[in-house]
Amino acid sequence: MKKEPTSAKEIADLFGLVERNLNDAAVDIISCDARLQFALNVVLSCATIALRASGYRIPATEGHHEKTINSLKYTIGCDSTLIVKFNSFRKKRINITYDSAGSTSQSEVDDLLELGGDLYDQVKRWLKEYHAELLK
């Protein structure tokens, strides 16, 4: 992790990614595997928003997605049970990206979309309370 300041524009751009991925994950004519990837991107972008607002960046190296998710404990005080769930979906994403297709269920997509939407709301509230200067 390295210390690096952010800007309101960077945070707004990251929120744009969250909203795009929420919309893409809701498109039911694409595979559940693809939808799960979009839904996990919601989680990763939310975690990145909290990390960047806190003045840090995790370089894109091996394990950076796991580190980004785990940082939620320290940025917004995310419950460790939820972090375990997010990491479980992260591992599933690795599997469906590199090893096997068609192993994602609709209920998994629904669960991650709900969790990601809740995280999005939590990050927005946290940002408003602790880093309102980064909101446009």
C-alpha positions in Angstrom: 0.0 0.0 0.0 1.3 3.5 -0.7 0.2 6.9 0.5 -1.3 8.9 -2.3 -3.8 11.8 -2.3 -7.0 11.6 -4.3 -9.4 14.2 -5.8 -13.1 14.7 -6.1 -12.8 13.9 -9.8 -11.1 10.5 -9.1 -13.8 9.6 -6.6 -16.6 10.7 -9.1 -15.0 8.6 -11.8 -14.9 5.6 -9.5 -18.5 6.1 -8.6 -19.2 6.1 -12.3 -17.6 2.6 -12.5 -19.7 1.4 -9.6 -22.9 2.6 -11.3 -21.9 1.1 -14.7 -21.1 -2.3 -13.1 -24.4 -2.3 -11.1 -26.3 -1.7 -14.4 -24.3 -4.3 -16.3 -24.7 -6.9 -13.6 -28.4 -6.5 -13.8 -28.6 -7.4 -17.5 -30.2 -10.8 -17.4 -29.5 -11.8 -21.0 -25.8 -12.3 -20.3 -24.3 -15.2 -18.4 -24.4 -15.5 -14.7 -20.6 -15.8 -14.8 -20.3 -12.4 -16.5 -22.8 -10.9 -14.2 -20.9 -12.1 -11.1 -17.8 -10.5 -12.5 -19.6 -7.2 -12.9 -21.1 -7.5 -9.4 -17.6 -8.2 -7.9 -16.3 -5.1 -9.7 -18.9 -3.1 -7.8 -17.3 -4.4 -4.5 -13.8 -3.7 -5.8 -14.6 -0.2 -6.9 -16.4 0.6 -3.6 -13.4 -0.6 -1.7 -11.1 1.4 -3.9 -13.2 4.5 -3.3 -12.8 4.1 0.5 -9.1 3.4 0.2 -8.5 6.4 -2.1 -10.5 8.7 0.1 -8.4 7.6 3.0 -5.3 8.6 1.0 -4.0 5.2 -0.1 -3.5 3.1 -3.2 -2.8 -0.5 -3.6 -0.5 -1.1 -6.6 -1.7 -3.5 -9.2 0.4 -6.5 -8.2 -0.5 -10.1 -7.4 -3.1 -10.2 -4.6 -4.2 -6.6 -5.0 -7.9 -7.5 -5.3 -7.7 -9.4 -2.0 -5.8 -6.6 -0.3 -8.4 -4.0 -1.7 -11.3 -6.0 -0.3 -9.5 -6.6 3.0 -8.9 -2.9 3.4 -12.6 -2.3 3.9 -12.1 -3.4 7.6 -9.7 -0.4 8.1 -11.4 2.2 5.9 -15.2 1.9 6.6 -15.0 -0.6 9.5 -16.6 -3.4 7.4 -17.6 -6.5 9.3 -15.1 -9.4 8.8 -17.9 -11.8 8.0 -18.8 -9.7 5.0 -15.2 -9.4 3.9 -15.0 -13.2 4.0 -18.1 -13.4 1.7 -16.5 -10.9 -0.7 -13.3 -12.9 -0.8 -15.3 -16.0 -1.5 -16.9 -14.4 -4.5 -13.4 -13.1 -5.5 -12.1 -16.7 -5.5 -15.1 -17.8 -7.6 -14.4 -15.0 -10.1 -10.9 -16.4 -10.5 -12.3 -19.8 -11.1 -14.8 -18.7 -13.7 -12.3 -16.5 -15.4 -9.5 -19.0 -15.8 -10.8 -22.5 -15.0 -14.5 -23.3 -15.8 -17.5 -21.7 -17.4 -21.1 -21.9 -16.3 -20.6 -22.6 -12.6 -22.3 -19.4 -11.3 -26.0 -19.6 -10.2 -28.6 -16.9 -10.4 -28.8 -16.9 -6.6 -25.0 -16.2 -6.3 -25.4 -13.2 -8.7 -28.4 -12.0 -6.7 -26.6 -12.3 -3.4 -23.5 -10.5 -4.6 -25.6 -7.7 -6.3 -27.4 -7.2 -3.0 -24.2 -7.1 -1.0 -22.6 -4.8 -3.5 -25.5 -2.5 -3.5 -25.5 -2.3 0.3 -21.7 -1.7 0.3 -22.2 1.1 -2.3 -24.8 2.8 0.0 -22.5 2.3 3.0 -19.5 3.8 1.2 -21.6 6.8 0.1 -22.7 7.5 3.7 -19.2 7.1 5.0 -17.7 9.4 2.4 -20.4 12.0 3.2 -19.6 11.8 6.9 -15.8 11.6 6.8 -14.7 13.0 3.4 -17.5 15.2 2.2 -14.9 17.5 0.4 -14.5 14.7 -2.1 -18.1 14.7 -3.2 -19.1 16.8 -6.1 
